[in-house]
């Protein structure tokens, strides 16, 4: 026994203490003794992990932790073969009830989370970032299901030794490794060295700068480059050119950039530009933009320098597939900005309604929602019936009276908060009484 009769560990708390147990044990109802529990520590090269009582239903109020420790310079692959946990309704992305959380353990107190999983969809295989992995299972007191089963195995990380001989990037794979190159470079035939020449870019950062090849020097001839921008759903890509100098032609047939409103050149064209006139700021209608740069074999110029950012709001189309919208582009890692002014319109096909479901909602609260608020209208503009202003978590689900909803988000210049996430989908038209959602039509017309 240790301090205060705790069998394993005693933790000091404000004005008292509490007992805790080592991994593989759980605290007895007496609050002091420890007994065998789910979880444990594995140092084998392979094995199996299952939820308590698998394949029978797992018990409620369980908290289990497994740690897998591999030799130094090894990685761990976790592959779920069965997965059936209590999951939230179809619109819910967060796992609030029963869930499995998988993390790489990078130090005694450092965990890098790979994901939190619930429901019945089997997670994709997970590879640790170091030689240790932590799997945590939590169940609440309500619904229990058959749980999960997973196999794990360890594999040497060839990239840990001299970067695998790769000049740029080394990626560990099961039983082997692969080299890759930075943007603007191509992998050579030996599979290790990189040479300048690649010109394909995937842009995921919400803010940044792009340039033509060799900028500020002249761009090379016969170069084809593409940029694919993607940002948070419900937000739009905005491109602002600061320097622009390319070979001129009335139809931009020689050297040019072309910008498309989507994820490929098959999308609607936002413009084709050449010469020395700086293009106006270009804003996509969705969270994706595609840009092409092309030079021919003759005249070269300085090229371009442009910044990319995001603009909130826009027109969204609801379909039978559930889609998501977020209050701000860095939702989940940062609070929303001060002085936010965003309008989203969501439109369903004729004969359908828009079903809007808030997954999380945290704004600055004030009784009359005078500071930060979301206001929702059953229509395409603010002259439509309003469901009211919302600034607390009471808002949950809304069904439009017709084919459209307007979501208006405003914030002041003081306090900010986490923001909101929501799901929307087109549903069959319901009875008008169900669609009103608390709207008094006489008061709103």
Beta strands, then each sheet from edge to edge (+ up, - down):
strand 1: 9-13
strand 2: 16-20
strand 3: 25-27
strand 4: 34-36
strand 5: 39-42
strand 6: 46-50
strand 7: 63-69
strand 8: 74-84
strand 9: 99-105
strand 10: 111-117
strand 11: 126-127
strand 12: 132-138
strand 13: 147-156
strand 14: 169-173
strand 15: 176-180
strand 16: 185-187
strand 17: 194-196
strand 18: 200-203
strand 19: 208-211
strand 20: 224-230
strand 21: 235-245
strand 22: 256-261
strand 23: 268-273
strand 24: 282-283
strand 25: 288-294
strand 26: 303-312
strand 27: 314-317
strand 28: 323-326
strand 29: 341-347
strand 30: 352-362
strand 31: 373-377
strand 32: 386-390
strand 33: 397-399
strand 34: 404-410
strand 35: 419-428
sheet 1: 1+ 2-
sheet 2: 3+ 4-
sheet 3: 5+ 7+ 12- 9+ 10-
sheet 4: 6+ 13- 8+ 11-
sheet 5: 14+ 15-
sheet 6: 16+ 17-
sheet 7: 18+ 20+ 25- 22+ 23-
sheet 8: 19+ 26- 21+ 24-
sheet 9: 27+ 29+ 34- 31+ 32-
sheet 10: 28+ 35- 30+ 33-
end
